[in-house]
Amino acid sequence: MSKWLPLLIGWRFYRARQSNGFIGFISFASTAGIALGVAVLIIVLSAMNGFEKELQNRLLGVISHGELVGVNEPIQDWQAIANSAQNIPNITGVAPFIRLQGLVQKPGGFQGIVVNGIDVQHEPNVSSIAQYMNEASWRSLQGVDNHIVLGRSLLNKLQLEVGDTLAMYTPAADNSRLSAAKSHRFVVSGVYDLGGEIESTQAYVPIGYLSELLDLGTGVSGLRIQVDNVFSAPQIIRDLGYAQSEYLYLNDWTRSQGHLYQDIQLVRMVMYLVLALVIAVACFNIVSTLVMAVRDKASEIAILMTMGLKRSAVMAIFVMQGGLNGLLGCSLGGIIGVVVAVNLSAIAKGVESIFGVHFLDSDIYFIDFLPSQLQQNDVIFVVSLGLVMSLIATLYPAWKATKIAPAAALAGR
């Protein structure tokens, strides 16, 4: 007997099942369920990859991976700390900053704001904020003028335009009451478009102006640190901070933005479990299909067994038949999932324009579009998972087929 005979018979049984309308419908439902589960799982994982990529490239590209901040007083010899940071190979950039917090008036109340004094020569080493504003806005941050660059959403909330004057109120050094607040005026010289909470609360001014305004001399509020691996930032910042002789506050991105990364990972895990169960439920339809197919083909199986077909070959026939269901479903789901995942951002934009909805609001989320990043490993893993589940679902019906008694099956034919 040819070793390919069970596979050939399984293929013929797979094609012949369409003659039985009910079995054919159950088979189609199982194939469609597997395809849907595989496709949606690939799409969801690609979307989660896209959010993680945007978090790292956009949000973590603007905020510092870590900060060393002076305790109660500014850091005077910041250059010495910067030089020591250069001896740590994982640190890719260092830049000084001066930070000032206060309130600005908006229609209906006040808005909290954090003003960051940055050095345009060093800031590109630790931040990509220049990519989110035009050249004129970036050039306005040079020198010692009272220029300020606001986020687009903050500019809209304050109902200001470029060229307007912005008044900012900060508490006096010896009194935190609003009645003792100081007023500082800035000229809006530009705007940046980043999205999310940062755009609503963060503003940028020349570091030289804040230094003169606060009378810091050569001192700075702290140093922003950029590292080559964002997940190693907490340890690197601690190592650098502990090596200094003065007291410093040690901050890293996981304290301010770590919840976003954790939320993405949580959603990824939950969606993976849910959609894996969808695939598993679809595979149960394979069990139903094969159970009915075994009963429908009982006499044919009995004839084959009387002709010398081994029970292991009978089992291979129905594993082949059910495996084809899983293979077809995983193939269709994989193709659909890959095509949709590659074009997910464009599809989302099209749906938004047709129905007049907006999935992600830049005032709430750190991006205003649905990102997607297809990874080959995800596709291979999801398709393999579907195939394995499909094959496992075939084992019990195929094993039951080997228990058919030829005499009893032919007698009841």
C-alpha positions as CSV (number, residue, x, y, z in Angstrom):
1,M,0.0,0.0,0.0
2,S,1.3,3.4,-0.9
3,K,2.2,5.6,2.0
4,W,0.4,8.5,0.2
5,L,-2.9,6.6,0.0
6,P,-4.3,7.9,3.3
7,L,-3.6,11.4,2.3
8,L,-5.2,10.9,-1.1
9,I,-8.3,9.4,0.4
10,G,-8.4,12.2,3.0
11,W,-8.3,14.7,0.1
12,R,-11.2,12.8,-1.7
13,F,-13.2,12.7,1.5
14,Y,-12.6,16.5,2.0
15,R,-13.9,17.2,-1.5
16,A,-16.8,14.8,-1.2
17,R,-18.1,16.3,2.0
18,Q,-19.6,19.1,0.0
19,S,-22.3,16.7,-1.3
20,N,-23.7,16.7,2.3
21,G,-25.1,20.2,2.7
22,F,-25.1,20.2,6.5
23,I,-21.6,18.8,6.9
24,G,-20.4,21.3,4.3
25,F,-22.0,24.2,6.2
26,I,-20.4,23.2,9.5
27,S,-17.0,22.8,7.6
28,F,-17.4,26.2,6.1
29,A,-18.2,27.7,9.5
30,S,-15.1,26.2,11.0
31,T,-12.9,27.4,8.2
32,A,-14.4,30.9,8.4
33,G,-14.1,31.0,12.2
34,I,-10.4,30.1,12.0
35,A,-9.7,32.6,9.2
36,L,-11.5,35.4,11.2
37,G,-9.6,34.6,14.4
38,V,-6.2,34.4,12.7
39,A,-6.8,37.6,10.7
40,V,-8.1,39.7,13.6
41,L,-5.3,38.4,15.9
42,I,-2.7,39.5,13.3
43,I,-4.3,42.9,12.9
44,V,-4.6,43.5,16.7
45,L,-1.0,42.5,17.3
46,S,0.2,44.7,14.5
47,A,-1.8,47.6,16.0
48,M,-0.2,47.0,19.4
49,N,3.2,46.9,17.7
50,G,2.4,50.2,16.1
51,F,1.4,51.8,19.4
52,E,4.6,50.5,21.0
53,K,6.7,51.9,18.1
54,E,5.0,55.3,18.3
55,L,5.4,55.4,22.0
56,Q,9.2,54.8,21.7
57,N,9.8,56.9,18.6
58,R,7.4,59.8,19.2
59,L,6.7,60.2,22.9
60,L,10.0,58.8,24.2
61,G,11.7,60.7,21.5
62,V,10.6,64.0,23.0
63,I,10.6,63.4,26.7
64,S,13.9,62.5,28.3
65,H,14.7,58.9,29.0
66,G,16.1,60.1,32.3
67,E,16.8,63.2,34.3
68,L,19.2,64.4,37.0
69,V,17.6,67.3,38.9
70,G,19.1,69.4,41.5
71,V,17.7,69.2,45.1
72,N,16.4,72.6,46.3
73,E,19.1,74.4,44.3
74,P,20.3,74.4,40.7
75,I,23.2,72.3,39.5
76,Q,26.2,74.7,39.0
77,D,28.8,72.5,37.4
78,W,26.5,70.6,35.0
79,Q,29.3,70.1,32.5
80,A,31.2,67.9,34.9
81,I,28.2,65.6,35.2
82,A,27.9,65.6,31.4
83,N,31.5,64.6,31.1
84,S,31.1,61.7,33.5
85,A,28.0,60.6,31.5
86,Q,30.2,60.3,28.4
87,N,32.1,57.5,30.1
88,I,29.0,55.4,30.2
89,P,28.7,53.7,26.8
90,N,24.9,53.3,27.0
91,I,24.3,57.0,27.3
92,T,23.9,58.6,23.9
93,G,23.2,62.2,24.8
94,V,23.1,64.8,27.6
95,A,21.5,68.2,27.6
96,P,20.9,70.9,30.3
97,F,17.5,72.3,31.0
98,I,15.8,74.9,33.2
99,R,12.3,74.2,34.3
100,L,9.6,76.7,35.4
101,Q,6.1,75.8,36.4
102,G,3.1,78.1,36.6
103,L,-0.3,79.1,35.5
104,V,-1.6,80.8,32.4
105,Q,-5.1,82.2,32.0
106,K,-7.5,80.7,29.6
107,P,-11.2,81.3,28.9
108,G,-13.0,80.1,32.0
109,G,-10.1,79.6,34.3
110,F,-6.4,78.8,34.5
111,Q,-4.2,76.2,32.8
112,G,-1.1,74.6,34.4
113,I,2.0,74.8,32.2
114,V,5.6,73.6,32.4
115,V,8.1,75.8,30.7
116,N,11.3,74.1,29.6
117,G,14.3,76.2,28.9
118,I,16.4,74.3,26.4
119,D,19.8,74.7,24.7
120,V,19.2,74.3,20.9
121,Q,22.8,73.1,20.5
122,H,22.5,70.2,23.0
123,E,18.7,69.5,22.9
124,P,18.9,67.4,19.6
125,N,21.1,65.0,21.5
126,V,18.3,64.0,23.8
127,S,15.1,65.0,22.1
128,S,13.4,65.0,18.6
129,I,11.1,68.0,19.5
130,A,12.6,70.0,16.6
131,Q,11.0,67.5,14.2
132,Y,7.5,68.6,15.4
133,M,8.0,72.3,14.8
134,N,9.0,74.4,11.7
135,E,12.4,75.9,11.3
136,A,11.3,79.4,12.3
137,S,9.9,78.1,15.6
138,W,13.1,76.2,16.4
139,R,15.4,79.2,15.5
140,S,13.3,81.4,17.8
141,L,14.6,79.3,20.8
142,Q,18.1,80.6,20.2
143,G,19.4,83.6,22.1
144,V,18.0,85.2,25.2
145,D,14.7,86.6,24.0
146,N,11.4,85.9,25.8
147,H,10.1,83.7,23.0
148,I,7.9,80.7,23.8
149,V,6.9,77.7,21.6
150,L,3.5,76.2,22.6
151,G,1.8,72.9,21.7
152,R,-1.0,73.2,19.1
153,S,-3.7,72.1,21.5
154,L,-2.5,74.5,24.3
155,L,-2.4,77.3,21.8
156,N,-6.0,76.6,20.8
157,K,-7.1,76.3,24.5
158,L,-5.6,79.7,25.2
159,Q,-7.1,81.1,22.0
160,L,-3.8,82.6,21.0
161,E,-1.9,82.9,17.8
162,V,1.8,83.2,16.9
163,G,2.9,86.7,17.8
164,D,0.6,87.2,20.8
165,T,1.8,87.8,24.3
166,L,1.4,85.1,27.0
167,A,1.3,86.0,30.7
168,M,2.4,83.3,33.1
169,Y,2.1,83.4,36.9
170,T,4.5,81.7,39.2
171,P,4.6,81.6,43.0
172,A,7.1,83.9,44.7
173,A,10.1,82.1,46.2
174,D,9.0,82.7,49.8
175,N,5.3,82.5,49.3
176,S,3.2,79.9,47.5
177,R,-0.1,82.0,47.6
178,L,-1.5,83.1,44.3
179,S,-1.8,86.7,45.7
180,A,2.0,86.7,45.9
181,A,2.5,85.3,42.4
182,K,4.9,86.8,39.9
183,S,3.9,87.5,36.4
184,H,6.2,86.7,33.4
185,R,5.4,87.6,29.9
186,F,6.4,85.7,26.8
187,V,5.9,86.2,23.1
188,V,4.5,83.2,21.3
189,S,7.1,82.6,18.6
190,G,6.0,79.2,17.3
191,V,4.0,76.0,17.7
192,Y,4.7,72.3,17.7
193,D,2.4,69.4,16.8
194,L,3.0,66.3,18.8
195,G,-0.4,65.3,20.3
196,G,-1.3,63.9,23.7
197,E,-0.9,65.4,27.2
198,I,2.6,66.8,26.4
199,E,1.2,69.2,23.8
200,S,-1.3,70.6,26.3
201,T,1.1,71.2,29.2
202,Q,4.7,71.6,27.9
203,A,6.2,74.8,26.4
204,Y,9.8,75.6,25.3
205,V,11.8,78.8,25.7
206,P,15.5,79.7,25.3
207,I,17.5,78.5,28.2
208,G,19.4,81.8,28.3
209,Y,16.2,83.8,28.9
210,L,15.1,81.6,31.9
211,S,18.6,81.7,33.3
212,E,18.5,85.5,33.4
213,L,14.9,85.5,34.6
214,L,15.6,83.3,37.5
215,D,19.1,84.7,38.1
216,L,20.8,81.2,38.0
217,G,24.0,82.3,36.4
218,T,25.7,79.2,35.0
219,G,23.4,76.9,36.9
220,V,20.6,74.7,35.5
221,S,17.7,72.9,36.9
222,G,19.0,69.5,35.7
223,L,20.3,67.4,32.9
224,R,18.3,65.3,30.4
225,I,19.7,61.9,29.6
226,Q,19.2,59.9,26.4
227,V,20.1,56.1,26.4
228,D,20.4,53.5,23.6
229,N,17.9,51.2,25.2
230,V,14.9,52.8,26.9
231,F,14.2,49.8,29.1
232,S,17.6,50.0,30.7
233,A,17.1,53.7,31.5
234,P,16.2,53.3,35.2
235,Q,19.4,51.4,36.0
236,I,21.6,53.7,33.9
237,I,20.2,56.8,35.5
238,R,20.7,55.3,39.0
239,D,24.3,54.4,38.2
240,L,25.1,57.9,36.9
241,G,23.3,59.6,39.8
242,Y,25.0,57.6,42.5
243,A,28.4,58.4,41.0
244,Q,27.9,62.1,41.7
245,S,29.0,64.0,44.8
246,E,25.9,66.2,45.1
247,Y,22.4,65.3,46.0
248,L,20.2,64.8,42.9
249,Y,16.7,63.7,42.1
250,L,16.8,60.7,39.8
251,N,13.9,60.4,37.3
252,D,13.2,58.2,34.3
253,W,10.5,57.8,31.7
254,T,8.9,54.8,33.5
255,R,7.7,57.1,36.3
256,S,5.8,59.5,34.0
257,Q,5.0,57.4,30.9
258,G,5.5,53.8,32.0
259,H,1.8,53.3,32.5
260,L,1.3,53.7,28.7
261,Y,3.7,50.9,27.9
262,Q,2.1,48.7,30.6
263,D,-1.3,49.5,29.2
264,I,-0.2,48.5,25.7
265,Q,1.2,45.2,27.0
266,L,-1.9,44.5,29.0
267,V,-4.2,45.1,26.0
268,R,-1.9,42.9,23.8
269,M,-2.1,40.0,26.3
270,V,-5.9,40.3,26.8
271,M,-6.6,40.5,23.1
272,Y,-4.3,37.6,22.4
273,L,-6.1,35.4,24.9
274,V,-9.5,36.4,23.7
275,L,-8.7,35.9,20.0
276,A,-6.9,32.7,20.7
277,L,-10.1,31.4,22.3
278,V,-12.0,32.5,19.2
279,I,-9.7,30.3,17.1
280,A,-10.1,27.5,19.6
281,V,-13.9,27.7,19.4
282,A,-13.7,27.6,15.6
283,C,-11.6,24.5,15.9
284,F,-14.3,22.8,17.9
285,N,-16.4,23.0,14.7
286,I,-13.7,20.8,13.1
287,V,-14.5,18.2,15.7
288,S,-18.2,18.4,14.9
289,T,-17.4,18.2,11.1
290,L,-15.2,15.1,11.5
291,V,-17.6,13.3,13.9
292,M,-20.4,13.7,11.3
293,A,-18.0,12.8,8.5
294,V,-16.9,9.6,10.3
295,R,-20.5,8.5,10.7
296,D,-21.2,9.4,7.1
297,K,-18.2,7.5,5.8
298,A,-18.5,4.5,8.2
299,S,-19.3,2.0,5.5
300,E,-16.5,3.3,3.2
301,I,-14.0,3.0,6.1
302,A,-15.2,-0.5,6.8
303,I,-14.6,-1.5,3.2
304,L,-11.2,0.0,3.3
305,M,-10.3,-1.8,6.5
306,T,-11.5,-5.2,5.0
307,M,-9.2,-4.5,2.1
308,G,-6.2,-4.2,4.5
309,L,-6.1,-0.6,5.4
310,K,-4.4,-0.2,8.8
311,R,-6.1,1.7,11.6
312,S,-3.2,4.2,11.7
313,A,-4.0,5.0,8.0
314,V,-7.7,5.4,8.8
315,M,-6.6,7.9,11.5
316,A,-4.4,9.7,9.0
317,I,-7.3,10.1,6.6
318,F,-9.4,12.1,9.0
319,V,-6.4,14.1,10.4
320,M,-5.7,15.0,6.8
321,Q,-9.4,16.0,6.2
322,G,-9.6,18.2,9.3
323,G,-6.1,19.5,8.8
324,L,-7.1,20.8,5.4
325,N,-9.9,22.8,7.1
326,G,-7.3,24.4,9.4
327,L,-4.8,25.0,6.6
328,L,-7.4,26.7,4.5
329,G,-8.6,28.8,7.4
330,C,-5.1,29.8,8.5
331,S,-4.0,30.6,5.0
332,L,-7.0,32.8,4.3
333,G,-6.8,34.5,7.7
334,G,-3.1,35.1,7.3
335,I,-3.5,36.7,3.9
336,I,-6.4,38.9,5.0
337,G,-4.6,39.8,8.3
338,V,-1.4,40.8,6.5
339,V,-3.2,42.9,3.9
340,V,-5.3,44.7,6.4
341,A,-2.4,45.2,8.9
342,V,-0.2,46.8,6.2
343,N,-3.0,49.2,5.3
344,L,-4.6,49.6,8.7
345,S,-3.7,53.3,9.1
346,A,-5.1,54.2,5.6
347,I,-8.2,52.0,6.2
348,A,-8.8,53.8,9.6
349,K,-8.5,57.2,8.0
350,G,-11.0,56.2,5.3
351,V,-13.5,55.0,7.8
352,E,-13.1,58.2,9.8
353,S,-13.7,60.4,6.7
354,I,-16.7,58.3,5.6
355,F,-18.5,58.2,9.0
356,G,-17.2,61.5,10.3
357,V,-15.7,60.0,13.4
358,H,-12.3,60.2,15.0
359,F,-10.9,57.1,16.7
360,L,-8.1,58.8,18.6
361,D,-8.2,62.3,19.9
362,S,-4.8,64.0,20.2
363,D,-5.9,65.9,23.3
364,I,-6.2,62.5,25.1
365,Y,-3.8,60.1,23.3
366,F,-0.2,60.7,22.4
367,I,-1.1,60.1,18.7
368,D,-4.2,61.0,16.6
369,F,-4.0,58.1,14.1
370,L,-4.2,54.3,14.3
371,P,-0.7,53.0,13.9
372,S,0.3,49.5,12.6
373,Q,3.6,47.6,12.4
374,L,3.4,44.2,10.9
375,Q,6.1,41.8,12.2
376,Q,6.9,38.5,10.5
377,N,7.2,36.7,13.8
378,D,3.7,37.5,14.8
379,V,2.3,36.2,11.5
380,I,4.3,33.0,11.8
381,F,3.3,32.5,15.4
382,V,-0.5,33.1,14.8
383,V,-0.7,30.9,11.7
384,S,1.2,28.2,13.5
385,L,-1.0,28.4,16.5
386,G,-4.1,28.1,14.3
387,L,-2.6,25.0,12.5
388,V,-1.7,23.3,15.8
389,M,-5.1,23.9,17.3
390,S,-6.7,22.6,14.1
391,L,-4.6,19.4,14.1
392,I,-5.3,18.8,17.8
393,A,-9.0,19.1,17.1
394,T,-8.8,16.3,14.6
395,L,-7.3,13.7,16.9
396,Y,-10.4,12.6,18.8
397,P,-12.7,12.1,15.7
398,A,-9.8,10.4,13.8
399,W,-9.2,8.1,16.7
400,K,-12.9,7.2,16.9
401,A,-12.8,6.3,13.2
402,T,-10.2,3.6,14.0
403,K,-12.7,2.0,16.4
404,I,-15.2,1.3,13.7
405,A,-16.0,-2.4,13.5
406,P,-16.1,-3.4,9.8
407,A,-18.7,-6.1,10.2
408,A,-21.1,-4.0,12.2
409,A,-20.7,-1.0,9.8
410,L,-21.3,-3.1,6.7
411,A,-24.2,-4.9,8.3
412,G,-26.0,-1.6,9.0
413,R,-25.3,-0.2,5.5
